[in-house]
Amino acid sequence: MRPLKWRKLGDILIRDKGIPEEVVRQALREQESSQLRLGEILKANGEASDVVLTEAMATQSGMEYVTEPKVKTSALHLLTTVPISYAKENLAVPLEIDGQTIRLAVVDPGNNQILNDLSVLTGCRIIPCLTEPDKLLAAINQGYETLSGDGNDPISDIGQDDMDLDSDVQIEDLLDTNDEAPIIRFVNGLITKAYRQRASDIHIEPFEAEVIIRYRVDGILYEAQRPPYRALPNITSRLKMMANLDIAEKRLPQDGRFSVRIAGKQADVRVSTLPTAFGERVVLRLLDKSSGVLDLTDIGVAAEMLPQIEKMIQKSHGIFLVTGPTGAGKTTTLYSALSSIDARKQNIITVEDPIEYQLAGVGQIQVNPKIDLTFAQGLRSILRQDPDVIMVGEIRDSETAKIAVQAALTGHLVFSTLHTNDAAGALARLVEMGVEPFLAASALVGVLAQRLVRTVCPHCKVSYRPDEQLLAELFDEVEVPQQITFYRGRGCSHCMDVGYLGRTGLYELLEVTDSIRQLVTSNADAATIRQQALKQGMRPLRRAGLAKVLAGVTTVEEILRVTQEEV
């Protein structure tokens, strides 16, 4: 498919793309002693980008250059005949079909084999177009991920004899699998669908005559499907194999994990099994490794609160605690705080259970009770590594609490979490754990309590007027503004018809001042500490929620749901 006036690639790069002639000549000399192409050499030397090279090859071959390749709906059915592994290996994917003509995105204009294969397979005329490799891989993942949501439901195929669990499970793309065993396809589809719906957990719950599978999305459980009860042993066995657990052990709880790639993105899956009266209950926790660590502003911290938090986490020593119930996002907040500290100038070490995200420049230790590597033992070892900043995933016992306090008092900045309802409760909780009140008062620099609230779906956002009784409860002693507009989601396909899409944080920050320290030292209870904190300007969680409602971020009902314990 050469154009009428064919030109050499080097000539195009020099004359059309402005690459110096000597650079191209040097690359051509290197090509004589290697098996690499001209473009590969120029790219490796940093002399030409993928975009420049692809545009030049399009000019040379006379092919169309596509800046944003995307598989259109009309071409999705073609993907059922081409395995994703074949598409990735040959770097080619059909973008659309018009009658008997298929428009095919490729990265190599000289790869005629894929054109011939697809032409024979479909009986259609193939028109190739060029794009960059990374964009093509993204288009492949997008197309096959969309296709995976349209496949047949394999639940009805699962039977008692479907036991094909002998293959080793590696970190692989679930969309790449060609295994037709119904149980394997079902489990793969279960995880893929959960990932696509942004679920954080998958619950597989056996009852007397049925199995219910639920997804936790934005903190709320929704029923996903009900496979036949006879499939439970096979589903459980498959998941145990993937997590490297003991298939034969059904009387004791087990914990494990495995990694998968879904549509090109890596996810860690934590597996927990628990024996019940009607079979083993399994919970999967999905952790998206590709999402990265968010900034404090990204997780919903108010602008006026940021300077206070940043002041606390930049101190040279002391303890900064994050509190809240399970699933409130405490660890995410700690990661956000750690990411704001320059790891090049300070030695940062963490001890976690589990390690949820990899932090650049940070030493991270995984707790392992089987070899007696607990939070307390890990913390002791960290102190011998000359750390500046330490993160302890959770203060669970008296021993860990005492070591953390001693570390803070000896010149280390310590981050950790506690399970308490509010910020004031954290100070009293440390004393209850056996830490001397004067030591706790001296060590603590600040406590951040938090909750996660669902945000209004932007795709179906409409104005409404909440119930007056609910408004009175939320606004409490504050007058309800007459001109304010309240919003909620009507429900659409983007939010699974619930009206909420995504979550943001509510935060209550307690700064440990001299007056607070005096109360802790005198063994004051949490209620007294809270009253003093409110007097010195602490904004409670419900008041933080009120600000989110006034900004149209969430609803009155959602704030009242997550702050029920506040009075």
C-alpha positions as CSV (number, residue, x, y, z in Angstrom):
1,M,0.0,0.0,0.0
2,R,2.7,2.4,-0.9
3,P,1.7,6.0,-1.9
4,L,2.4,7.0,-5.6
5,K,5.5,8.8,-4.5
6,W,7.2,6.6,-1.9
7,R,9.8,8.2,0.4
8,K,12.2,6.8,2.9
9,L,11.3,7.1,6.5
10,G,14.6,8.9,7.3
11,D,13.9,11.5,4.6
12,I,10.4,12.1,6.1
13,L,11.8,12.5,9.6
14,I,14.4,15.0,8.4
15,R,12.3,17.1,6.0
16,D,8.8,16.9,7.6
17,K,9.5,16.3,11.3
18,G,12.5,18.5,11.8
19,I,14.9,15.8,13.2
20,P,18.5,16.8,12.4
21,E,20.0,15.0,9.5
22,E,23.1,13.9,11.5
23,V,20.9,12.3,14.1
24,V,19.1,10.3,11.5
25,R,22.4,9.3,9.8
26,Q,23.9,8.2,13.1
27,A,20.8,6.1,13.8
28,L,21.1,4.5,10.3
29,R,24.8,3.6,11.1
30,E,23.7,2.0,14.4
31,Q,21.0,0.1,12.5
32,E,23.7,-1.6,10.4
33,S,25.1,-3.4,13.5
34,S,21.8,-4.2,15.2
35,Q,18.5,-5.8,14.5
36,L,16.5,-2.7,15.5
37,R,14.5,-0.5,13.2
38,L,15.3,3.1,12.6
39,G,12.3,4.3,14.7
40,E,13.2,2.1,17.6
41,I,16.8,3.5,17.7
42,L,15.6,7.1,17.5
43,K,13.0,6.5,20.3
44,A,15.6,4.7,22.5
45,N,18.0,7.6,22.1
46,G,15.2,10.1,22.9
47,E,15.4,11.7,19.5
48,A,11.8,11.0,18.4
49,S,8.5,10.3,20.2
50,D,5.9,7.6,19.3
51,V,3.7,10.3,17.9
52,V,6.4,11.7,15.5
53,L,7.3,8.2,14.4
54,T,3.7,7.1,13.8
55,E,2.9,10.3,11.8
56,A,6.0,9.7,9.7
57,M,5.1,6.1,9.0
58,A,1.6,7.1,8.1
59,T,3.0,9.6,5.6
60,Q,5.4,7.0,4.2
61,S,2.7,4.2,3.8
62,G,-0.2,6.4,2.9
63,M,-2.3,5.2,5.8
64,E,-4.6,7.2,8.0
65,Y,-3.2,8.3,11.3
66,V,-5.7,7.9,14.2
67,T,-5.0,10.1,17.3
68,E,-7.6,8.5,19.6
69,P,-8.5,5.0,18.5
70,K,-11.7,3.6,20.0
71,V,-13.6,0.4,19.3
72,K,-17.1,1.4,18.2
73,T,-20.2,-0.5,19.1
74,S,-20.6,-1.8,15.5
75,A,-17.2,-3.6,15.8
76,L,-17.7,-5.2,19.2
77,H,-19.0,-8.5,17.8
78,L,-15.7,-8.9,15.8
79,L,-13.8,-9.1,19.1
80,T,-15.6,-12.4,19.9
81,T,-13.7,-14.1,17.1
82,V,-10.3,-12.6,18.0
83,P,-8.8,-13.5,21.4
84,I,-7.5,-10.5,23.3
85,S,-4.1,-12.2,23.6
86,Y,-3.9,-12.4,19.8
87,A,-4.8,-8.7,19.5
88,K,-2.2,-7.7,22.0
89,E,0.5,-9.9,20.5
90,N,-0.1,-8.4,17.0
91,L,-1.0,-4.9,18.2
92,A,-4.1,-4.7,16.1
93,V,-7.8,-4.1,16.8
94,P,-10.8,-3.5,14.6
95,L,-12.3,0.0,15.3
96,E,-15.5,-0.2,13.1
97,I,-17.2,-2.1,10.4
98,D,-19.2,-0.5,7.5
99,G,-20.9,-3.1,5.3
100,Q,-18.1,-5.3,4.2
101,T,-15.2,-3.0,5.1
102,I,-13.4,-3.2,8.5
103,R,-11.2,-0.3,9.7
104,L,-8.3,-1.9,11.6
105,A,-5.9,0.0,13.9
106,V,-2.3,-1.2,13.8
107,V,1.1,0.1,14.8
108,D,3.2,-1.7,12.1
109,P,2.3,-0.8,8.6
110,G,4.3,-3.7,7.3
111,N,2.4,-6.4,9.2
112,N,0.3,-7.9,6.4
113,Q,-0.2,-11.2,8.2
114,I,-2.8,-9.7,10.6
115,L,-4.6,-8.1,7.6
116,N,-4.7,-11.5,5.8
117,D,-5.9,-13.3,8.9
118,L,-8.8,-11.0,9.6
119,S,-9.8,-10.9,6.0
120,V,-10.0,-14.7,5.8
121,L,-11.7,-14.8,9.2
122,T,-14.4,-12.3,8.4
123,G,-14.6,-12.2,4.6
124,C,-14.4,-8.5,4.7
125,R,-12.0,-5.9,3.1
126,I,-9.5,-4.6,5.7
127,I,-8.5,-0.9,5.7
128,P,-5.5,-0.4,8.1
129,C,-4.8,2.8,10.0
130,L,-1.9,3.7,12.3
131,T,-1.7,4.8,15.9
132,E,0.8,4.7,18.8
133,P,1.3,1.4,20.7
134,D,0.1,2.7,24.1
135,K,-3.0,4.1,22.5
136,L,-3.7,0.9,20.7
137,L,-3.3,-1.2,23.9
138,A,-5.8,1.2,25.6
139,A,-8.2,0.7,22.8
140,I,-7.9,-3.1,23.0
141,N,-8.5,-3.0,26.8
142,Q,-11.5,-0.7,26.4
143,G,-13.0,-2.8,23.7
144,Y,-12.7,-6.2,25.4
145,E,-13.8,-4.7,28.7
146,T,-16.9,-3.4,27.1
147,L,-17.4,-6.8,25.4
148,S,-17.1,-8.6,28.7
149,G,-20.2,-6.9,30.0
150,D,-22.2,-8.2,27.1
151,G,-21.3,-11.9,27.4
152,N,-23.6,-14.7,28.3
153,D,-24.1,-15.4,32.0
154,P,-22.4,-18.7,32.8
155,I,-24.3,-19.3,36.0
156,S,-26.6,-21.9,34.5
157,D,-23.5,-23.8,33.2
158,I,-22.1,-24.4,36.7
159,G,-22.5,-27.9,37.9
160,Q,-21.1,-30.3,40.6
161,D,-18.7,-31.8,38.1
162,D,-17.1,-28.6,36.9
163,M,-13.8,-29.0,38.8
164,D,-10.9,-27.7,36.6
165,L,-8.7,-26.2,39.3
166,D,-5.3,-27.7,38.5
167,S,-3.7,-24.9,36.6
168,D,-1.4,-22.5,38.4
169,V,-2.9,-19.0,38.7
170,Q,-0.4,-16.3,37.7
171,I,-0.8,-12.5,37.5
172,E,-2.8,-12.5,34.3
173,D,-5.4,-10.4,32.6
174,L,-8.8,-11.9,33.4
175,L,-10.0,-10.8,30.0
176,D,-7.2,-12.8,28.3
177,T,-8.3,-16.2,29.6
178,N,-9.5,-18.7,27.0
179,D,-10.5,-21.3,29.6
180,E,-14.0,-22.4,28.9
181,A,-14.6,-24.2,32.2
182,P,-17.9,-22.7,33.5
183,I,-16.7,-22.3,37.1
184,I,-13.5,-20.5,36.0
185,R,-15.4,-18.3,33.6
186,F,-18.0,-17.5,36.4
187,V,-15.3,-16.5,39.0
188,N,-13.5,-14.4,36.4
189,G,-16.7,-12.7,35.4
190,L,-17.6,-12.2,39.0
191,I,-14.4,-10.3,39.7
192,T,-14.4,-8.4,36.4
193,K,-18.0,-7.2,36.9
194,A,-17.3,-6.1,40.5
195,Y,-14.2,-4.1,39.3
196,R,-16.2,-2.5,36.5
197,Q,-19.0,-1.4,39.0
198,R,-16.3,0.1,41.3
199,A,-17.0,-2.5,44.1
200,S,-14.7,-2.6,47.0
201,D,-15.8,-6.0,48.3
202,I,-17.5,-9.1,47.0
203,H,-19.6,-11.1,49.6
204,I,-20.4,-14.8,48.8
205,E,-23.0,-15.8,51.4
206,P,-24.4,-19.3,51.7
207,F,-27.8,-19.9,53.2
208,E,-29.9,-23.0,53.7
209,A,-31.1,-23.3,50.1
210,E,-29.3,-20.6,48.1
211,V,-26.2,-18.6,47.7
212,I,-26.4,-14.8,47.6
213,I,-23.5,-12.7,46.1
214,R,-23.4,-9.0,47.0
215,Y,-21.1,-6.2,45.9
216,R,-20.2,-3.3,48.2
217,V,-20.3,-0.1,46.2
218,D,-19.6,3.2,47.9
219,G,-20.0,1.6,51.3
220,I,-23.4,0.0,50.6
221,L,-24.1,-3.7,49.8
222,Y,-26.1,-4.5,46.7
223,E,-27.2,-8.0,45.6
224,A,-25.5,-9.0,42.4
225,Q,-26.7,-12.5,41.7
226,R,-27.8,-15.8,43.1
227,P,-25.9,-18.8,41.7
228,P,-27.3,-22.3,42.5
229,Y,-26.3,-23.7,45.9
230,R,-24.6,-26.7,44.3
231,A,-22.1,-24.3,42.8
232,L,-20.8,-23.1,46.2
233,P,-18.1,-25.7,46.8
234,N,-16.6,-25.2,43.3
235,I,-16.7,-21.4,43.6
236,T,-15.0,-21.6,47.0
237,S,-12.4,-24.1,45.8
238,R,-11.6,-22.0,42.8
239,L,-11.0,-18.9,44.9
240,K,-8.9,-20.8,47.4
241,M,-6.7,-22.1,44.6
242,M,-6.2,-18.5,43.3
243,A,-5.3,-17.3,46.9
244,N,-3.1,-20.4,47.5
245,L,-5.2,-21.6,50.4
246,D,-5.9,-25.1,51.7
247,I,-8.9,-26.5,49.6
248,A,-9.4,-29.4,52.0
249,E,-9.7,-27.2,55.1
250,K,-13.3,-26.2,55.5
251,R,-13.6,-26.0,59.3
252,L,-11.2,-23.1,60.0
253,P,-11.1,-19.5,58.7
254,Q,-8.4,-18.8,56.1
255,D,-6.9,-15.6,54.7
256,G,-5.0,-15.1,51.4
257,R,-4.5,-12.9,48.5
258,F,-3.8,-12.9,44.7
259,S,-3.2,-10.4,42.0
260,V,-5.0,-10.1,38.6
261,R,-5.0,-7.7,35.7
262,I,-8.4,-6.5,34.5
263,A,-8.4,-4.5,31.2
264,G,-4.7,-3.7,31.6
265,K,-5.0,-2.5,35.2
266,Q,-3.5,-4.5,38.1
267,A,-5.7,-5.2,41.1
268,D,-4.9,-7.0,44.4
269,V,-7.6,-9.3,45.8
270,R,-7.7,-10.2,49.5
271,V,-9.6,-13.4,50.3
272,S,-11.2,-14.3,53.6
273,T,-13.1,-17.5,54.2
274,L,-15.3,-18.3,57.2
275,P,-17.1,-21.6,58.0
276,T,-20.8,-21.1,58.7
277,A,-23.8,-23.5,59.3
278,F,-24.5,-23.7,55.6
279,G,-21.0,-23.7,54.0
280,E,-18.0,-21.4,53.7
281,R,-18.7,-17.7,53.5
282,V,-16.1,-15.8,51.3
283,V,-15.4,-12.1,51.2
284,L,-13.1,-10.6,48.6
285,R,-11.6,-7.1,49.0
286,L,-10.6,-5.5,45.7
287,L,-7.7,-3.0,45.8
288,D,-7.0,-1.1,42.5
289,K,-3.2,-0.9,42.4
290,S,-3.3,1.5,39.4
291,S,-5.4,4.2,41.1
292,G,-2.4,5.6,43.0
293,V,-2.3,7.7,46.1
294,L,-4.6,10.8,46.3
295,D,-3.7,14.2,47.7
296,L,-5.4,15.5,50.8
297,T,-7.5,17.8,48.6
298,D,-8.6,14.9,46.5
299,I,-10.1,13.0,49.4
300,G,-12.4,15.9,50.5
301,V,-10.3,17.7,53.1
302,A,-11.7,21.3,53.3
303,A,-9.4,24.1,52.2
304,E,-9.5,25.8,55.6
305,M,-8.4,22.6,57.4
306,L,-5.4,21.9,55.1
307,P,-3.0,24.3,56.7
308,Q,-3.7,22.9,60.2
309,I,-3.1,19.3,59.0
310,E,0.0,20.2,57.0
311,K,1.4,21.9,60.1
312,M,0.9,18.8,62.2
313,I,2.3,16.3,59.7
314,Q,5.4,18.4,59.1
315,K,6.4,18.3,62.8
316,S,9.7,16.6,63.8
317,H,8.1,14.4,66.4
318,G,4.7,13.4,67.9
319,I,1.7,11.2,67.1
320,F,-0.9,12.1,64.5
321,L,-3.9,9.8,64.7
322,V,-6.7,9.1,62.2
323,T,-9.9,7.6,63.7
324,G,-13.2,6.2,62.5
325,P,-15.0,2.9,61.9
326,T,-13.9,0.2,59.5
327,G,-14.1,1.3,55.9
328,A,-14.0,5.0,56.7
329,G,-10.9,5.5,54.6
330,K,-8.4,6.0,57.4
331,T,-5.5,4.3,55.7
332,T,-6.1,6.3,52.5
333,T,-5.8,9.5,54.5
334,L,-2.6,8.3,56.1
335,Y,-1.2,7.5,52.6
336,S,-2.2,11.0,51.4
337,A,-0.4,12.5,54.4
338,L,2.7,10.5,53.9
339,S,2.8,11.4,50.2
340,S,3.1,15.1,51.1
341,I,6.4,14.4,53.0
342,D,9.6,14.5,51.0
343,A,10.9,10.9,51.2
344,R,14.2,12.0,49.6
345,K,15.1,14.0,52.7
346,Q,13.6,11.8,55.4
347,N,13.6,8.1,56.2
348,I,10.0,6.9,56.1
349,I,9.1,3.4,57.2
350,T,5.6,1.8,57.6
351,V,4.3,-1.4,59.2
352,E,1.0,-2.4,57.6
353,D,-1.6,-5.1,57.4
354,P,-1.9,-5.3,54.5
355,I,0.3,-3.0,52.3
356,E,-2.5,-1.5,50.1
357,Y,-0.4,0.9,47.9
358,Q,3.3,1.0,47.1
359,L,4.7,4.4,48.1
360,A,7.8,5.6,46.2
361,G,10.8,6.1,48.5
362,V,9.1,4.5,51.5
363,G,10.1,1.3,53.2
364,Q,7.0,-0.8,53.8
365,I,6.7,-3.8,56.1
366,Q,3.9,-6.4,55.9
367,V,2.6,-7.7,59.2
368,N,2.8,-11.6,59.4
369,P,1.5,-13.1,62.7
370,K,2.5,-16.6,61.5
371,I,6.2,-15.6,62.1
372,D,5.4,-13.4,65.0
373,L,5.8,-10.2,63.0
374,T,3.1,-8.1,64.7
375,F,2.6,-4.4,64.7
376,A,4.5,-4.1,68.0
377,Q,7.4,-6.3,66.8
378,G,7.6,-4.5,63.5
379,L,7.6,-1.1,65.3
380,R,10.4,-2.2,67.5
381,S,12.5,-3.2,64.5
382,I,11.7,0.0,62.7
383,L,13.1,2.0,65.5
384,R,16.5,0.4,64.9
385,Q,16.5,1.7,61.3
386,D,17.0,5.4,62.1
387,P,13.6,6.5,60.9
388,D,12.3,10.1,60.8
389,V,8.6,9.2,60.1
390,I,6.9,6.0,61.1
391,M,3.4,4.8,60.0
392,V,1.7,2.1,62.1
393,G,-1.3,0.7,60.2
394,E,-3.4,0.4,63.4
395,I,-2.9,0.6,67.1
396,R,-4.6,-2.6,68.2
397,D,-3.2,-3.3,71.6
398,S,-1.5,-1.8,74.7
399,E,2.0,-2.9,73.6
400,T,1.8,-1.2,70.2
401,A,0.3,1.9,71.8
402,K,3.1,2.2,74.4
403,I,5.9,1.7,71.8
404,A,4.3,4.3,69.5
405,V,4.1,6.9,72.3
406,Q,7.7,6.2,73.3
407,A,8.8,6.6,69.6
408,A,7.0,9.9,69.4
409,L,8.6,11.1,72.6
410,T,12.1,10.2,71.4
411,G,12.1,12.3,68.2
412,H,10.0,10.4,65.7
413,L,6.8,11.5,63.9
414,V,4.3,8.7,64.1
415,F,1.2,8.2,62.0
416,S,-1.4,5.6,63.0
417,T,-5.2,4.8,63.2
418,L,-7.6,4.0,66.0
419,H,-11.1,2.7,66.0
420,T,-13.1,5.4,67.9
421,N,-16.2,7.3,66.9
422,D,-14.8,10.8,67.2
423,A,-11.5,12.6,67.6
424,A,-11.8,13.2,71.4
425,G,-12.4,9.5,72.0
426,A,-8.9,8.7,70.6
427,L,-7.2,10.5,73.6
428,A,-9.3,8.6,76.1
429,R,-8.8,5.4,74.2
430,L,-5.0,5.6,74.5
431,V,-5.2,6.0,78.3
432,E,-7.6,3.0,78.4
433,M,-4.9,1.0,76.6
434,G,-2.5,1.6,79.4
435,V,-0.6,4.6,78.2
436,E,0.2,7.0,81.1
437,P,-2.0,10.1,80.7
438,F,0.9,12.5,80.9
439,L,2.8,10.6,78.2
440,A,-0.3,10.5,75.9
441,A,-0.8,14.3,76.4
442,S,2.9,15.0,75.6
443,A,3.0,12.7,72.5
444,L,-0.2,13.6,70.6
445,V,-0.1,16.5,68.2
446,G,-3.5,16.0,66.5
447,V,-6.4,13.6,65.9
448,L,-8.4,13.5,62.6
449,A,-11.8,11.7,62.8
450,Q,-13.5,10.9,59.5
451,R,-16.4,9.3,57.7
452,L,-17.1,8.6,54.0
453,V,-20.3,9.9,52.4
454,R,-21.7,9.1,49.0
455,T,-21.7,12.0,46.5
456,V,-24.6,12.9,44.3
457,C,-24.4,11.4,40.8
458,P,-23.5,14.2,38.4
459,H,-25.3,12.4,35.5
460,C,-28.8,12.5,37.1
461,K,-28.5,15.4,39.6
462,V,-31.7,17.2,40.3
463,S,-32.9,19.8,42.8
464,Y,-35.3,18.8,45.6
465,R,-36.6,20.0,49.0
466,P,-35.7,17.6,51.9
467,D,-38.1,16.8,54.7
468,E,-38.3,19.7,57.1
469,Q,-37.7,17.5,60.1
470,L,-34.5,16.2,58.5
471,L,-33.4,19.7,57.8
472,A,-34.0,20.8,61.4
473,E,-32.0,17.8,62.6
474,L,-29.0,18.6,60.3
475,F,-29.0,22.3,60.7
476,D,-29.6,22.0,64.5
477,E,-29.1,25.5,65.9
478,V,-28.1,27.0,62.6
479,E,-30.8,28.8,60.6
480,V,-31.7,27.1,57.2
481,P,-30.8,29.5,54.4
482,Q,-33.9,30.2,52.3
483,Q,-32.1,30.6,49.0
484,I,-30.1,27.4,49.2
485,T,-30.8,24.7,46.6
486,F,-30.5,21.1,47.7
487,Y,-29.6,18.3,45.2
488,R,-30.0,14.6,44.9
489,G,-29.6,12.0,42.2
490,R,-32.7,10.8,40.4
491,G,-31.0,7.4,39.5
492,C,-29.5,6.4,36.2
493,S,-27.4,3.7,34.5
494,H,-24.2,5.4,35.6
495,C,-25.1,5.1,39.3
496,M,-27.0,1.8,39.2
497,D,-30.2,3.8,39.8
498,V,-29.3,4.7,43.4
499,G,-28.6,8.4,42.8
500,Y,-25.0,8.4,44.2
501,L,-21.7,8.0,42.4
502,G,-18.4,7.9,44.3
503,R,-17.6,9.1,47.9
504,T,-15.9,12.0,49.6
505,G,-14.7,12.5,53.2
506,L,-16.0,14.3,56.2
507,Y,-13.3,15.4,58.7
508,E,-13.2,16.5,62.3
509,L,-9.7,17.8,63.3
510,L,-8.8,18.1,67.0
511,E,-5.6,20.0,67.7
512,V,-3.9,19.0,70.9
513,T,-3.4,22.4,72.7
514,D,-2.2,23.0,76.2
515,S,-5.8,23.1,77.5
516,I,-6.5,19.7,75.9
517,R,-3.2,18.3,77.4
518,Q,-4.3,19.4,80.9
519,L,-7.6,17.6,80.5
520,V,-5.9,14.4,79.3
521,T,-3.3,14.6,82.1
522,S,-6.2,14.9,84.7
523,N,-7.8,11.8,83.2
524,A,-10.8,13.6,81.8
525,D,-13.4,11.6,79.9
526,A,-14.0,11.9,76.1
527,A,-17.1,14.1,76.5
528,T,-15.2,16.7,78.5
529,I,-12.3,16.7,76.0
530,R,-14.8,17.1,73.1
531,Q,-16.5,20.1,74.7
532,Q,-13.1,21.8,75.2
533,A,-12.1,21.1,71.6
534,L,-15.4,22.6,70.3
535,K,-14.8,25.7,72.4
536,Q,-11.4,26.1,70.7
537,G,-12.8,25.9,67.2
538,M,-13.1,22.2,66.3
539,R,-15.7,21.7,63.5
540,P,-17.7,18.5,64.3
541,L,-18.4,15.9,61.6
542,R,-22.0,16.8,61.2
543,R,-21.1,20.5,60.7
544,A,-18.6,19.3,58.0
545,G,-21.4,17.4,56.4
546,L,-23.6,20.4,56.4
547,A,-21.0,22.3,54.4
548,K,-21.0,19.4,51.8
549,V,-24.8,19.6,51.6
550,L,-24.7,23.4,51.1
551,A,-22.1,22.9,48.3
552,G,-24.4,20.4,46.5
553,V,-21.9,17.6,46.9
554,T,-24.2,15.2,48.9
555,T,-27.7,15.0,50.5
556,V,-29.2,15.7,53.9
557,E,-30.2,12.0,54.2
558,E,-26.7,10.8,53.5
559,I,-25.1,13.1,56.2
560,L,-27.6,12.0,58.8
561,R,-27.0,8.4,57.9
562,V,-23.2,8.5,58.5
563,T,-23.3,10.8,61.6
564,Q,-26.1,9.0,63.6
565,E,-24.0,8.8,66.7
566,E,-23.5,12.5,67.0
567,V,-25.7,14.5,69.4
